Amino acid sequence: MTPWTEQATQRLLELESLKYSGTRIATLLAEEFGHPFTCNMVLGKLDRLAQPPGTSRNPDRRIRKLPRRKLKAVGPMTFNFSRTTSANRNKPENYRALPPPDRSACPYACDLVDLTSTSCRWPCGNPADSNFFFCGEPTADLLSNHPYCDAHHALAFTPVRRA
């Protein structure tokens, strides 16, 4: 059932003529009539009362249908994979990729299943390659939130330089 009785509507118009805000009018109406009025209910009712019956609120804002466009038939799509990727686009001409890490050069090198709570978890190489390994140096400490050895910790957590 609508809360807008004749008495509520008349009181709404009285309070609006006193230049009360929508929130204040809603609070006063709720206290007087025992129905929870909201600011949006008050503003909507005032908007509807301001227009003559049977007219739209804004006749210039009618929805108009746009004409349908005909789509052009397109042949099969081809892709050119020889273009440079975004990863290679910003590299300088003298850029050389690092050589793959040598497992024999790292004395504590270990695989994922060999890691312990004191093993350095610094990844070496590409995880998709067969020669991927972790540093494994036993100076890390996971319990104190220090997953890398001192050398890799310095690489991972560089201080922020302020200008």
C-alpha positions as CSV (number, residue, x, y, z in Angstrom):
1,M,0.0,0.0,0.0
2,T,1.3,3.4,-0.9
3,P,2.2,5.8,1.9
4,W,1.0,8.8,-0.1
5,T,-2.4,9.5,1.4
6,E,-4.1,12.8,0.8
7,Q,-3.0,14.0,4.2
8,A,0.7,13.0,3.5
9,T,0.6,14.7,0.1
10,Q,-0.8,17.9,1.6
11,R,1.8,17.9,4.4
12,L,4.5,17.3,1.8
13,L,3.5,20.4,-0.1
14,E,3.4,22.4,3.1
15,L,6.9,21.4,4.1
16,E,8.2,21.9,0.6
17,S,6.8,25.5,0.6
18,L,8.8,26.1,3.9
19,K,12.0,25.2,1.9
20,Y,12.9,22.1,3.9
21,S,15.3,19.6,2.4
22,G,14.1,16.3,1.0
23,T,15.8,14.4,3.9
24,R,14.2,16.7,6.5
25,I,10.8,16.3,4.9
26,A,11.1,12.5,4.8
27,T,12.0,12.5,8.5
28,L,9.1,14.7,9.5
29,L,6.6,12.7,7.4
30,A,7.9,9.5,8.9
31,E,7.4,10.8,12.4
32,E,3.9,12.1,11.7
33,F,2.5,9.3,9.6
34,G,4.4,6.3,11.0
35,H,5.6,5.1,7.6
36,P,9.3,5.1,6.6
37,F,9.6,7.8,4.0
38,T,12.9,8.3,2.2
39,C,14.4,11.3,0.5
40,N,14.0,9.7,-2.9
41,M,10.3,9.1,-2.2
42,V,9.8,12.7,-1.3
43,L,11.7,14.1,-4.3
44,G,10.0,11.6,-6.7
45,K,6.5,12.6,-5.4
46,L,7.4,16.3,-5.7
47,D,8.5,15.7,-9.2
48,R,5.3,13.9,-10.2
49,L,3.1,16.6,-8.6
50,A,4.9,19.3,-10.5
51,Q,3.8,18.0,-13.9
52,P,0.3,17.8,-15.4
53,P,-1.2,14.3,-15.5
54,G,-0.7,12.2,-18.6
55,T,2.5,13.9,-19.7
56,S,6.0,12.5,-19.7
57,R,8.5,14.0,-17.4
58,N,10.9,15.0,-20.1
59,P,9.4,14.6,-23.6
60,D,12.7,15.5,-25.3
61,R,14.4,12.4,-23.9
62,R,12.4,9.9,-25.9
63,I,14.2,6.8,-26.8
64,R,14.6,6.7,-30.5
65,K,15.5,3.6,-32.5
66,L,18.6,3.8,-34.5
67,P,18.6,2.4,-38.0
68,R,20.2,-1.0,-38.3
69,R,23.5,-1.1,-40.1
70,K,24.3,-3.9,-42.4
71,L,27.5,-5.8,-41.6
72,K,30.0,-6.3,-44.3
73,A,31.0,-9.9,-45.0
74,V,34.6,-10.5,-44.1
75,G,36.8,-13.2,-45.4
76,P,38.8,-15.6,-43.2
77,M,41.0,-13.8,-40.8
78,T,44.8,-14.3,-41.0
79,F,47.3,-13.5,-38.3
80,N,50.8,-12.3,-38.8
81,F,52.9,-13.8,-36.0
82,S,56.2,-12.5,-37.4
83,R,55.7,-9.0,-35.9
84,T,57.6,-8.1,-32.8
85,T,55.9,-8.8,-29.5
86,S,55.4,-6.2,-26.9
87,A,58.1,-7.8,-24.8
88,N,60.7,-7.2,-27.6
89,R,59.4,-3.9,-28.7
90,N,61.0,-1.7,-26.0
91,K,64.4,-3.5,-26.0
92,P,67.4,-1.6,-27.3
93,E,69.3,-3.0,-30.3
94,N,72.3,-4.0,-28.3
95,Y,70.1,-6.1,-25.9
96,R,71.4,-9.6,-25.2
97,A,69.4,-12.0,-23.2
98,L,71.1,-13.5,-20.2
99,P,72.5,-16.9,-20.7
100,P,70.7,-19.7,-18.9
101,P,72.0,-20.2,-15.4
102,D,74.5,-23.0,-14.9
103,R,73.4,-25.4,-12.2
104,S,77.0,-26.5,-11.6
105,A,78.0,-22.9,-10.7
106,C,75.6,-22.8,-7.8
107,P,76.7,-25.2,-5.0
108,Y,73.4,-25.4,-3.2
109,A,71.2,-25.7,-6.3
110,C,68.0,-27.7,-5.6
111,D,64.6,-28.5,-7.1
112,L,61.3,-27.6,-5.7
113,V,60.8,-30.8,-3.8
114,D,64.2,-30.4,-2.2
115,L,63.5,-27.0,-0.6
116,T,63.5,-26.8,3.2
117,S,62.5,-24.0,5.5
118,T,66.1,-22.7,5.5
119,S,66.7,-23.0,1.7
120,C,66.9,-19.8,-0.4
121,R,63.9,-19.8,-2.7
122,W,65.4,-17.6,-5.4
123,P,64.4,-19.0,-8.9
124,C,67.1,-19.5,-11.4
125,G,66.2,-19.8,-15.0
126,N,62.9,-20.3,-16.8
127,P,60.4,-22.5,-14.9
128,A,59.4,-24.0,-18.3
129,D,62.9,-25.3,-19.0
130,S,64.3,-28.5,-17.8
131,N,67.4,-26.9,-16.2
132,F,65.3,-24.7,-13.8
133,F,66.4,-24.7,-10.2
134,F,66.4,-22.7,-6.9
135,C,69.4,-21.1,-5.3
136,G,69.0,-23.3,-2.2
137,E,71.6,-21.6,0.0
138,P,70.8,-22.6,3.6
139,T,70.9,-19.1,5.1
140,A,67.2,-18.2,4.5
141,D,64.6,-18.5,7.2
142,L,60.9,-18.9,6.3
143,L,59.8,-18.7,9.9
144,S,61.1,-15.1,10.2
145,N,59.7,-14.2,6.7
146,H,63.1,-14.2,5.1
147,P,62.7,-16.5,2.0
148,Y,66.0,-15.6,0.3
149,C,69.7,-15.7,1.1
150,D,71.4,-12.4,1.9
151,A,72.6,-11.8,-1.7
152,H,69.1,-12.5,-3.3
153,H,67.4,-10.6,-0.5
154,A,69.3,-7.5,-1.5
155,L,68.2,-8.0,-5.1
156,A,64.6,-8.6,-4.3
157,F,64.0,-5.8,-1.8
158,T,65.7,-2.7,-3.1
159,P,65.0,0.4,-1.0
160,V,62.9,3.1,-2.6
161,R,64.9,6.1,-3.6
162,R,63.4,9.5,-2.9
163,A,64.1,12.5,-5.1
